[in-house]
Amino acid sequence: MRSRFALPILVLVASLLLPLPSVAQGSSVGERPRVALVLSGGGARGFAHVGVLKALEAAHVPVDMIVGTSMGAIIGGLYASGMKADDLEREILAVDWDGLFNSREPRQLLSQRRKEEDFELSPVLQLGFRNGEFRLPTGAVSSRSLEVLLRRYTLSTRHLESFDQLPTRFRAVATDMETGQAVVLDRGDLAAALRASMSVPGAFSPLAIDDRLLGDGGLVNNLPVDVARALGAEVIIAVNIGTPLAGRETLGTVLGVATQMVNILTEQNVQASIATLTPKDLLLAPPLGKLSSSDFDQAAELVKLGNAYARTVSEALARFAVDPQRHARWVQARSTQALANADQVGRIGAIRFEGVSEERAARLSKELDTEPGQRVDVPRLEADLQKLAVSGDYERIDYTLSRREDNGTEDLTIQLRENTWGPNYLRVGLDLRTDFQGEGAFNLRISHNRHWLNERGAEWRNRVQLGETVGLYSEIYQPMGANSQRFAAAYLDAGINKVELFSDTGDALALVQRQGVRVGADLGWPIGLRGAIGEARLGLVASARRATPELLSAAVPAGVDTVRWTERGLRAALIADQLDFANFPSRGYRARAEISWGRRQLDGGETSDFTRLESSFTAVRSRGVHTFNIGGRVAYTNQIPLAAIDEYSLGGFQNLSGYRTAQVAGNYLLFGRLTYYQRLAYSVGVARALFVGGSLEAGNAWTERSDITLRQLRGAGSLFVGADTGIGPLYLSIVSAPKGYTGLYLFLGRP
């Protein structure tokens, strides 16, 4: 009984002995007027609000109510919930803002299927197909991590009926995206209210609350002075940190013009609010220079600028101040109320899912570590949400806790909203290479993924390639059951390409058109939850291939004709991937091994056994800005038919740079590479990052086992400038090989 009623009794005693924050006495005779703090939106520039709050606390200025829009709502709402300014500063500086808005979870947590897609096409450019129309994602960035952060900070407020019950009264302003009207949020889920107020158009998707689709409040009321007046405020401290209008030099692009239009609309309503301020009020406008609404990585500097400015107007703040003792009582009253709200969490009662079918909910529940009967564990809950997010199927993943009065447990509701642009996902990518000497190639790649073909999680993946290589790949993937980690897969892989055959001296001998089709069926086992570490497969495979000479040099004996053959056998594959990025990784590893064996039949009826073995690895480590990437490849097969040797070949950028593609080929292959690169400080909008580096490479291929000797390893190297762009990695490089050539090379795609 003591633990259940002690805090409410303390609050009651405090309310009798201490003045309430909203009626705190001023430093002069008579009642202090009710003071409202009004905080504007402005994206990352809103971190300056934290600096202002620190200055208000230092000046002994209590506030009776807070009203905020967008980032002003987030900072103001967290402060109103009981956090101190120093707490706010510590928390926002601890956040990895670079990764907070990523559209997907860290790559190491993705399933192996999602990771493999990174090596096929860039994960950045994606659109969906639903109900007969193509759709783009509703938000350019993900808000899931922000929502989790807000949920964690506001968990103590989950049982309050109104924002009037917060330690400081609070209101958030949002925009009804259907009517264009301002919406004042005064009750309900505080985390959702803060998120809705910051639903920046084009960046975050709107949030549905009480059957209204809410967007950023800055569109209609970015400095909501009128809302504070309606709450009973007698004096206003308004803090405007909105982004100023851009200059003419930024208006040369569609994006620049669109951004300026939003800023104009916002600035108009801000000026209208400022016009209502009276001489009794105070307007603060910290000079934030060229720092923009997207400079989240400048949080520390923005807090510093906001604090420094507010301290320069200490004389203006003095008229709102109280004596130190009364301010201390105000602080204590807020802390006492926050403690009363933050009653000790209980145990999990029922666990429910919203937004998905019962069958899918039953399947998803198997992935949770949180179980009924456990004490509420916020880090464990957040880890569970992350497990659900790695699939990429949901544009919103959140949770709420609601107390059951009959037994005191907390019912957990996990709220899911499927992507409105899914479940068909399309991506487009390019492969481009040229040595600026007439040799080059171009490929267009299009992929289609259909998620949740059935409620057991089946997927259908397709890929089409047009250009130097014409290819088609299709796979059906079916998890075996809700309680099983196994899966089954069936696939078809067909392609047509042209292969150049070379002599040992590098002279072109023939141009051969190669066609092939392979079908297979596998039984697989994920390694780690959802295959986050990798996967293993075992299955049956069959293929039919044909090689047709198109151009032959005089060095090729007469009578060379089309060769056809088929293969049938067993296949085993193992892959593990923990790279942080598919392109220009900074840490992690990737290893792959595949072996197949069976019977081969040539066109004339001759049959023989065959064995194929191929393995590759990559290991990456970084020290500061320096990254070292070590990679290697080993391959073996017995008696490859003529013109099939491009499967085990070397040549091309970072695959024996300075040699022609597939110039070095044979039955036995050995290759190693050491690559160094450094991330540049420059930032460009079309790329994740820019890099400069180089590679040292060595390898060879041999026809017979008896020919293998390390003395015959061929050397090569490259120096490059690279970029991880939205359509794939781009390299501009100088390549060189003692037995190849030295020259300039441009490469877009996977090396």
PABAMAR-796807 format. One record per residue (C-alpha): x negated, y negated, z negated. Coordinates in steps of 0.25 Angstrom, whole numbers. Layout:
<recs>
[[X Y Z]];
...
</recs>
This chain:
<recs>
[[0 0 0]];
[[-12 -9 -3]];
[[-17 -9 11]];
[[-4 -10 17]];
[[1 -23 10]];
[[-12 -30 5]];
[[-15 -38 17]];
[[0 -43 19]];
[[0 -47 4]];
[[-13 -55 6]];
[[-7 -62 18]];
[[5 -66 9]];
[[-3 -71 -2]];
[[-12 -79 7]];
[[0 -85 14]];
[[5 -90 0]];
[[-8 -95 -5]];
[[-14 -100 8]];
[[-9 -110 19]];
[[-5 -103 32]];
[[-14 -106 44]];
[[-2 -113 50]];
[[0 -122 39]];
[[-14 -124 34]];
[[-16 -138 27]];
[[-25 -148 34]];
[[-37 -155 28]];
[[-29 -168 26]];
[[-16 -171 18]];
[[-4 -164 23]];
[[-1 -152 32]];
[[-11 -148 43]];
[[-4 -148 57]];
[[-2 -135 63]];
[[-14 -133 73]];
[[-13 -125 85]];
[[-26 -120 93]];
[[-23 -119 108]];
[[-33 -111 116]];
[[-33 -111 131]];
[[-36 -100 141]];
[[-49 -100 149]];
[[-55 -86 150]];
[[-69 -84 145]];
[[-69 -99 142]];
[[-59 -96 130]];
[[-71 -91 122]];
[[-73 -105 119]];
[[-60 -105 110]];
[[-68 -96 101]];
[[-79 -107 99]];
[[-67 -117 97]];
[[-61 -108 86]];
[[-75 -107 79]];
[[-76 -122 79]];
[[-61 -123 73]];
[[-65 -113 62]];
[[-78 -121 59]];
[[-70 -134 58]];
[[-59 -128 49]];
[[-48 -130 59]];
[[-37 -119 56]];
[[-26 -117 67]];
[[-12 -113 65]];
[[-9 -107 79]];
[[-16 -103 91]];
[[-11 -103 105]];
[[-19 -98 117]];
[[-19 -94 132]];
[[-28 -84 139]];
[[-41 -83 132]];
[[-37 -94 122]];
[[-26 -84 118]];
[[-36 -73 116]];
[[-45 -81 108]];
[[-34 -88 100]];
[[-26 -75 98]];
[[-38 -68 92]];
[[-41 -80 83]];
[[-26 -80 79]];
[[-26 -65 76]];
[[-37 -68 65]];
[[-50 -68 71]];
[[-60 -79 68]];
[[-68 -87 78]];
[[-81 -80 75]];
[[-74 -66 76]];
[[-69 -71 90]];
[[-82 -75 94]];
[[-89 -62 89]];
[[-79 -54 97]];
[[-79 -61 110]];
[[-94 -61 110]];
[[-94 -46 108]];
[[-85 -43 120]];
[[-92 -38 133]];
[[-84 -48 142]];
[[-91 -43 154]];
[[-85 -30 153]];
[[-72 -34 146]];
[[-64 -36 159]];
[[-70 -25 167]];
[[-59 -18 175]];
[[-63 -5 170]];
[[-70 2 159]];
[[-85 4 158]];
[[-89 14 169]];
[[-95 24 159]];
[[-81 27 154]];
[[-74 29 167]];
[[-70 43 172]];
[[-80 49 182]];
[[-70 47 193]];
[[-69 32 191]];
[[-85 32 190]];
[[-86 39 203]];
[[-77 29 210]];
[[-88 19 207]];
[[-98 26 216]];
[[-87 26 227]];
[[-82 12 227]];
[[-84 -1 219]];
[[-74 -1 207]];
[[-72 -16 208]];
[[-63 -17 220]];
[[-50 -10 218]];
[[-35 -11 221]];
[[-23 -3 219]];
[[-12 3 227]];
[[2 4 220]];
[[16 5 225]];
[[12 3 240]];
[[3 -9 238]];
[[-11 -13 235]];
[[-13 -20 222]];
[[-25 -27 215]];
[[-28 -25 200]];
[[-19 -35 192]];
[[-32 -41 185]];
[[-46 -43 190]];
[[-52 -38 177]];
[[-47 -29 166]];
[[-41 -34 153]];
[[-41 -21 146]];
[[-54 -23 137]];
[[-48 -37 134]];
[[-35 -31 129]];
[[-43 -21 121]];
[[-51 -32 115]];
[[-38 -40 111]];
[[-31 -28 106]];
[[-43 -26 96]];
[[-44 -40 91]];
[[-29 -41 89]];
[[-26 -27 83]];
[[-23 -34 70]];
[[-11 -41 76]];
[[-4 -30 82]];
[[8 -29 72]];
[[11 -44 72]];
[[24 -48 77]];
[[20 -62 81]];
[[8 -70 84]];
[[12 -79 72]];
[[8 -68 63]];
[[-7 -70 67]];
[[-16 -77 58]];
[[-15 -89 67]];
[[-2 -91 75]];
[[-5 -88 90]];
[[2 -89 104]];
[[-4 -84 117]];
[[1 -90 131]];
[[2 -81 143]];
[[9 -83 157]];
[[21 -75 162]];
[[16 -71 175]];
[[30 -69 181]];
[[36 -82 177]];
[[24 -91 175]];
[[28 -95 161]];
[[20 -96 149]];
[[22 -85 138]];
[[18 -88 124]];
[[15 -75 117]];
[[18 -75 102]];
[[20 -61 98]];
[[17 -47 101]];
[[4 -40 105]];
[[-7 -51 103]];
[[-18 -44 111]];
[[-8 -43 123]];
[[-4 -58 121]];
[[-19 -62 122]];
[[-21 -53 134]];
[[-9 -58 141]];
[[-13 -73 139]];
[[-26 -70 146]];
[[-21 -62 158]];
[[-29 -71 168]];
[[-22 -70 182]];
[[-31 -61 191]];
[[-40 -57 180]];
[[-31 -50 170]];
[[-18 -43 173]];
[[-5 -49 167]];
[[0 -43 154]];
[[14 -38 152]];
[[20 -43 138]];
[[35 -42 135]];
[[39 -40 150]];
[[31 -52 154]];
[[18 -52 163]];
[[9 -61 156]];
[[-3 -68 162]];
[[-13 -79 157]];
[[-7 -90 150]];
[[-17 -100 156]];
[[-8 -100 168]];
[[3 -108 161]];
[[-2 -113 148]];
[[-17 -112 146]];
[[-18 -122 134]];
[[-4 -119 127]];
[[-3 -131 118]];
[[12 -131 120]];
[[13 -117 114]];
[[5 -122 101]];
[[15 -133 100]];
[[27 -124 100]];
[[20 -116 89]];
[[21 -128 80]];
[[7 -134 82]];
[[5 -148 78]];
[[-9 -150 83]];
[[-16 -142 94]];
[[-31 -139 96]];
[[-31 -135 111]];
[[-44 -128 117]];
[[-45 -128 132]];
[[-55 -120 138]];
[[-49 -118 152]];
[[-57 -116 164]];
[[-59 -130 171]];
[[-55 -131 186]];
[[-66 -126 195]];
[[-73 -135 205]];
[[-72 -135 220]];
[[-84 -126 222]];
[[-76 -114 216]];
[[-64 -116 225]];
[[-69 -109 238]];
[[-64 -95 235]];
[[-50 -90 233]];
[[-54 -86 219]];
[[-59 -99 215]];
[[-46 -106 220]];
[[-37 -96 213]];
[[-45 -98 200]];
[[-44 -113 202]];
[[-29 -112 204]];
[[-27 -105 190]];
[[-36 -115 183]];
[[-28 -127 189]];
[[-15 -121 184]];
[[-21 -118 170]];
[[-28 -132 169]];
[[-14 -138 173]];
[[-7 -132 161]];
[[-19 -135 152]];
[[-19 -150 155]];
[[-4 -149 152]];
[[-6 -143 139]];
[[-17 -153 135]];
[[-8 -165 139]];
[[1 -161 127]];
[[-10 -162 117]];
[[-9 -174 107]];
[[-19 -182 100]];
[[-17 -173 88]];
[[-22 -161 96]];
[[-36 -157 100]];
[[-40 -152 114]];
[[-53 -144 114]];
[[-60 -141 128]];
[[-73 -135 126]];
[[-83 -138 138]];
[[-86 -124 143]];
[[-94 -128 155]];
[[-94 -119 167]];
[[-90 -106 159]];
[[-78 -100 165]];
[[-66 -92 161]];
[[-74 -79 166]];
[[-87 -81 158]];
[[-83 -71 147]];
[[-98 -68 146]];
[[-100 -82 140]];
[[-92 -80 128]];
[[-102 -84 118]];
[[-105 -97 126]];
[[-90 -101 127]];
[[-88 -99 112]];
[[-100 -108 109]];
[[-95 -119 119]];
[[-81 -118 112]];
[[-87 -119 98]];
[[-97 -130 102]];
[[-86 -139 108]];
[[-76 -137 97]];
[[-87 -141 86]];
[[-90 -154 94]];
[[-75 -158 91]];
[[-76 -155 76]];
[[-70 -169 73]];
[[-58 -166 81]];
[[-56 -153 74]];
[[-58 -159 61]];
[[-43 -164 61]];
[[-38 -150 62]];
[[-47 -145 51]];
[[-44 -141 36]];
[[-53 -140 24]];
[[-62 -128 23]];
[[-54 -122 12]];
[[-41 -123 20]];
[[-48 -118 32]];
[[-53 -106 25]];
[[-39 -103 20]];
[[-34 -103 34]];
[[-45 -94 38]];
[[-42 -84 27]];
[[-27 -85 30]];
[[-30 -80 44]];
[[-39 -69 40]];
[[-29 -64 30]];
[[-18 -64 40]];
[[-27 -57 50]];
[[-31 -46 40]];
[[-16 -44 37]];
[[-13 -42 52]];
[[-25 -33 53]];
[[-19 -22 44]];
[[-26 -9 44]];
[[-23 -1 56]];
[[-17 13 54]];
[[-16 26 61]];
[[-12 29 76]];
[[2 34 76]];
[[8 37 90]];
[[0 34 103]];
[[8 30 115]];
[[5 26 129]];
[[12 15 137]];
[[12 13 152]];
[[9 28 156]];
[[18 40 157]];
[[19 50 146]];
[[10 60 153]];
[[-1 51 156]];
[[0 46 142]];
[[-2 60 137]];
[[-14 61 146]];
[[-20 48 142]];
[[-18 51 127]];
[[-28 62 128]];
[[-39 52 131]];
[[-37 44 118]];
[[-45 46 105]];
[[-35 39 97]];
[[-25 48 91]];
[[-12 47 82]];
[[-16 47 68]];
[[-30 40 70]];
[[-32 27 63]];
[[-31 15 73]];
[[-45 14 79]];
[[-47 2 89]];
[[-60 6 95]];
[[-54 20 98]];
[[-42 14 104]];
[[-50 5 113]];
[[-58 17 117]];
[[-46 24 121]];
[[-40 13 129]];
[[-54 13 136]];
[[-52 28 140]];
[[-39 24 146]];
[[-45 13 154]];
[[-56 20 161]];
[[-46 26 171]];
[[-43 12 176]];
[[-28 16 178]];
[[-23 5 168]];
[[-23 -10 169]];
[[-20 -11 154]];
[[-23 -2 143]];
[[-19 -7 129]];
[[-14 -2 116]];
[[-5 -7 104]];
[[-4 -2 90]];
[[10 -3 83]];
[[12 1 69]];
[[23 11 65]];
[[30 7 52]];
[[34 21 48]];
[[20 26 46]];
[[11 15 48]];
[[4 21 60]];
[[0 13 73]];
[[6 18 86]];
[[-4 16 98]];
[[2 12 111]];
[[-8 12 123]];
[[-3 3 134]];
[[-7 7 148]];
[[-3 -1 161]];
[[-7 6 174]];
[[-14 -2 184]];
[[-4 -9 193]];
[[-13 -8 205]];
[[-14 8 203]];
[[-14 19 203]];
[[-20 19 218]];
[[-33 12 217]];
[[-41 8 230]];
[[-56 3 231]];
[[-64 -1 243]];
[[-79 -1 244]];
[[-90 -2 254]];
[[-103 4 257]];
[[-113 -4 266]];
[[-128 -2 269]];
[[-137 -8 279]];
[[-152 -9 280]];
[[-151 -21 289]];
[[-158 -13 300]];
[[-146 -8 307]];
[[-143 4 297]];
[[-131 3 289]];
[[-117 9 285]];
[[-104 4 280]];
[[-93 11 272]];
[[-79 7 267]];
[[-74 15 255]];
[[-60 15 250]];
[[-55 23 238]];
[[-41 26 233]];
[[-39 32 219]];
[[-25 36 214]];
[[-24 38 199]];
[[-14 46 192]];
[[-8 54 203]];
[[-1 61 192]];
[[0 60 177]];
[[-12 69 174]];
[[-21 59 180]];
[[-24 64 194]];
[[-31 55 204]];
[[-33 54 219]];
[[-46 48 224]];
[[-48 44 239]];
[[-60 38 246]];
[[-61 34 260]];
[[-74 29 267]];
[[-76 23 280]];
[[-88 18 287]];
[[-102 26 289]];
[[-95 37 282]];
[[-81 41 283]];
[[-76 48 271]];
[[-63 52 263]];
[[-63 57 249]];
[[-51 62 241]];
[[-50 68 227]];
[[-38 72 218]];
[[-42 72 203]];
[[-33 79 193]];
[[-35 80 178]];
[[-32 93 173]];
[[-23 90 161]];
[[-21 80 149]];
[[-29 89 140]];
[[-40 93 150]];
[[-52 85 155]];
[[-53 93 168]];
[[-49 88 181]];
[[-47 94 195]];
[[-51 87 208]];
[[-49 90 223]];
[[-56 82 234]];
[[-59 80 248]];
[[-71 73 254]];
[[-73 70 269]];
[[-83 61 277]];
[[-89 58 290]];
[[-103 51 291]];
[[-115 51 299]];
[[-128 55 295]];
[[-142 52 300]];
[[-153 63 299]];
[[-167 59 298]];
[[-181 66 300]];
[[-191 66 289]];
[[-197 54 295]];
[[-184 46 295]];
[[-181 47 309]];
[[-166 48 313]];
[[-163 62 318]];
[[-148 62 320]];
[[-135 56 317]];
[[-125 66 312]];
[[-110 64 309]];
[[-106 72 296]];
[[-92 76 292]];
[[-88 83 280]];
[[-76 86 271]];
[[-76 92 257]];
[[-65 97 248]];
[[-66 101 234]];
[[-59 104 221]];
[[-65 102 207]];
[[-62 105 193]];
[[-69 94 184]];
[[-72 90 170]];
[[-74 76 165]];
[[-86 73 157]];
[[-82 63 146]];
[[-68 57 144]];
[[-61 55 158]];
[[-75 59 164]];
[[-82 47 158]];
[[-95 54 158]];
[[-93 62 171]];
[[-87 74 176]];
[[-90 88 181]];
[[-83 96 193]];
[[-83 110 198]];
[[-76 114 210]];
[[-74 119 224]];
[[-79 112 237]];
[[-78 114 252]];
[[-83 106 263]];
[[-84 106 278]];
[[-95 97 285]];
[[-99 94 299]];
[[-112 87 305]];
[[-112 82 319]];
[[-124 76 326]];
[[-122 63 333]];
[[-136 58 336]];
[[-148 66 337]];
[[-163 62 339]];
[[-172 69 348]];
[[-179 76 336]];
[[-166 84 333]];
[[-166 98 340]];
[[-156 100 351]];
[[-143 108 347]];
[[-140 101 334]];
[[-125 101 333]];
[[-113 99 323]];
[[-115 107 310]];
[[-102 111 302]];
[[-102 118 289]];
[[-93 120 277]];
[[-96 122 262]];
[[-88 129 251]];
[[-92 130 236]];
[[-92 125 222]];
[[-96 112 217]];
[[-100 107 203]];
[[-102 92 200]];
[[-106 84 188]];
[[-106 69 186]];
[[-109 60 174]];
[[-109 45 176]];
[[-111 34 165]];
[[-116 22 173]];
[[-110 9 169]];
[[-109 4 183]];
[[-109 12 196]];
[[-117 1 203]];
[[-129 -5 196]];
[[-127 3 183]];
[[-134 -2 171]];
[[-134 10 162]];
[[-129 25 162]];
[[-131 37 171]];
[[-124 45 182]];
[[-127 59 186]];
[[-121 68 196]];
[[-123 83 200]];
[[-116 92 210]];
[[-118 106 215]];
[[-110 114 225]];
[[-113 128 230]];
[[-106 137 240]];
[[-105 142 254]];
[[-108 134 267]];
[[-104 138 281]];
[[-109 133 294]];
[[-101 131 306]];
[[-107 143 312]];
[[-103 152 301]];
[[-116 153 293]];
[[-114 152 278]];
[[-123 150 267]];
[[-123 145 252]];
[[-125 131 249]];
[[-129 123 236]];
[[-128 108 235]];
[[-133 101 222]];
[[-134 86 220]];
[[-137 77 208]];
[[-139 63 205]];
[[-141 54 193]];
[[-142 39 189]];
[[-147 34 176]];
[[-147 19 173]];
[[-153 11 161]];
[[-154 -4 159]];
[[-163 -12 150]];
[[-158 -27 150]];
[[-156 -31 164]];
[[-165 -20 170]];
[[-158 -7 175]];
[[-164 6 179]];
[[-157 16 187]];
[[-163 30 190]];
[[-156 39 199]];
[[-159 52 206]];
[[-153 62 215]];
[[-155 77 218]];
[[-148 86 229]];
[[-150 99 235]];
[[-143 108 245]];
[[-146 120 252]];
[[-147 119 268]];
[[-139 107 271]];
[[-133 108 285]];
[[-139 99 295]];
[[-133 85 294]];
[[-128 87 280]];
[[-140 82 273]];
[[-135 68 271]];
[[-128 73 258]];
[[-142 74 252]];
[[-150 63 258]];
[[-157 50 254]];
[[-158 36 260]];
[[-152 23 259]];
[[-152 12 248]];
[[-157 17 234]];
[[-156 32 240]];
[[-170 31 246]];
[[-169 16 250]];
[[-176 13 263]];
[[-172 26 269]];
[[-160 28 279]];
[[-147 34 273]];
[[-149 49 272]];
[[-163 48 279]];
[[-168 58 268]];
[[-160 71 267]];
[[-162 85 264]];
[[-157 98 256]];
[[-165 93 244]];
[[-164 79 239]];
[[-172 71 227]];
[[-170 56 224]];
[[-173 47 213]];
[[-171 32 211]];
[[-175 21 201]];
[[-167 8 202]];
[[-169 -5 194]];
[[-159 -16 195]];
[[-157 -29 186]];
[[-143 -36 185]];
[[-144 -51 190]];
[[-138 -62 182]];
[[-130 -67 194]];
[[-115 -64 194]];
[[-107 -64 207]];
[[-92 -61 207]];
[[-93 -50 218]];
[[-102 -41 210]];
[[-103 -36 196]];
[[-118 -39 195]];
[[-130 -42 204]];
[[-143 -33 203]];
[[-157 -33 208]];
[[-166 -21 208]];
[[-173 -10 215]];
[[-175 5 217]];
[[-186 15 218]];
[[-182 28 225]];
[[-188 42 228]];
[[-182 54 235]];
[[-182 64 246]];
[[-174 75 252]];
[[-179 89 257]];
[[-174 100 266]];
[[-181 111 259]];
[[-184 113 245]];
[[-198 117 248]];
[[-200 103 254]];
[[-197 96 241]];
[[-208 88 235]];
[[-209 75 227]];
[[-220 70 236]];
[[-210 68 247]];
[[-201 59 239]];
[[-198 46 247]];
[[-198 33 240]];
[[-189 21 242]];
[[-185 8 235]];
[[-176 -4 235]];
[[-175 -18 230]];
[[-161 -23 229]];
[[-151 -34 225]];
[[-138 -28 221]];
[[-123 -31 217]];
[[-112 -23 211]];
[[-101 -28 219]];
[[-86 -26 220]];
[[-88 -17 232]];
[[-100 -9 227]];
[[-115 -11 225]];
[[-122 -20 234]];
[[-137 -20 237]];
[[-146 -28 245]];
[[-160 -21 245]];
[[-174 -20 251]];
[[-176 -5 253]];
[[-189 2 256]];
[[-195 16 258]];
[[-209 20 262]];
[[-203 30 272]];
[[-191 23 275]];
[[-189 8 278]];
[[-190 -6 270]];
[[-178 -15 272]];
[[-166 -23 267]];
[[-154 -15 263]];
[[-139 -19 260]];
[[-131 -9 253]];
[[-117 -9 247]];
[[-111 3 240]];
[[-117 14 233]];
[[-132 17 235]];
</recs>
